[in-house]
Amino acid sequence: MTTILRAVPKAGEDYPQGIASEISITADGQLQVKCDDDETYEWMTTLLAESLFVEGHGFPSLKRGPDGKLVKDPAIRRYKLEGYVDLAQPPQQVLQAIRDGLEASDRFELSWVN
């Protein structure tokens, strides 16, 4: 069964809650984004490719505390990096790293769909 990460853009002061995107890894290891709204699809794919993905490394995997929340380094006020996950890794690890990045942006409501 394929695991899917659902990301719904949060509402802001000047805009309503967005349309959900579903992010998954295909059987052949390709990243797949599905969304019923063309503008949201373009935004999500651009965010993944240009902001979250680090060329030559993959997606950043961020450190989580015992409570499951992302951990910030108080000295620099940024989330602590554990490493990188590329598309050759198991799909669940790739999707978790993507979730870390989206969660850190605080712009999405995130959930797992099985």
C-alpha positions in Angstrom: 0.0 0.0 0.0 1.3 3.4 -0.9 1.7 6.0 1.8 0.6 9.5 0.8 1.4 12.8 2.5 -1.5 15.2 2.3 -0.6 18.9 2.5 -3.3 21.6 2.8 -2.1 25.2 2.7 -3.3 27.0 5.8 -5.5 30.1 5.5 -3.8 33.4 6.0 -5.0 36.9 6.7 -5.5 37.7 3.0 -6.3 34.3 1.6 -8.5 31.2 2.3 -7.3 27.7 3.1 -5.9 26.1 0.0 -6.6 23.0 -2.0 -5.0 19.7 -0.7 -2.0 18.3 -2.5 -1.1 14.6 -2.2 2.5 13.7 -2.3 3.7 10.1 -2.8 6.5 8.0 -4.2 5.7 5.8 -7.2 6.8 2.2 -7.5 9.7 3.2 -9.7 10.9 5.8 -7.1 9.6 9.0 -8.7 8.1 11.8 -6.6 4.5 12.3 -7.5 2.3 15.3 -6.6 -1.5 15.2 -7.2 -3.7 18.3 -6.8 -7.1 19.3 -8.3 -6.0 23.0 -8.6 -3.4 23.9 -11.2 -2.1 27.0 -9.3 -1.6 25.0 -6.1 0.0 22.1 -8.0 2.5 24.5 -9.6 3.2 26.1 -6.2 3.8 22.8 -4.5 6.0 21.3 -7.2 8.1 24.5 -7.3 8.4 24.5 -3.5 9.5 20.9 -3.4 12.0 21.3 -6.3 13.4 24.7 -5.6 13.1 25.3 -1.8 13.1 21.9 0.0 15.2 19.8 -2.3 19.0 20.4 -2.0 20.9 19.5 -5.2 23.4 16.8 -4.6 22.0 15.9 -1.2 18.2 15.4 -1.3 15.5 16.5 1.2 16.7 17.7 4.6 15.7 15.4 7.5 15.1 17.5 10.6 15.6 16.4 14.2 12.5 15.6 16.3 12.3 15.6 20.1 10.8 12.9 22.3 7.5 14.7 21.9 7.6 14.3 18.1 8.0 18.0 17.5 10.8 19.6 15.4 13.7 20.7 17.5 15.2 24.2 17.0 18.8 25.2 17.8 18.4 28.1 20.2 21.7 29.7 19.2 20.6 30.2 15.5 16.8 29.8 15.9 16.7 27.3 13.1 15.6 23.6 13.1 18.3 21.1 13.7 19.4 19.1 10.7 19.9 15.3 11.1 21.0 14.7 7.5 19.5 14.3 4.0 17.3 11.8 2.3 17.4 11.2 -1.4 14.9 9.5 -3.6 16.9 6.2 -3.5 15.9 5.9 0.2 12.7 4.0 1.3 9.6 6.0 0.3 8.5 6.5 4.0 11.9 8.2 4.8 11.6 10.5 1.7 8.0 11.5 2.6 9.0 12.1 6.3 11.8 14.4 5.2 9.4 16.3 2.9 6.9 16.5 5.8 9.7 17.9 8.0 10.4 20.7 5.5 6.7 21.5 5.0 6.1 21.4 8.8 9.0 23.8 9.4 7.5 26.3 7.0 4.4 26.4 9.2 2.2 27.0 6.1 0.5 23.6 5.8 -1.8 21.3 7.7 -0.2 17.8 7.2 -1.5 14.3 7.5 -0.7 10.8 6.4 -3.1 8.9 4.1 -2.8 5.1 3.7 
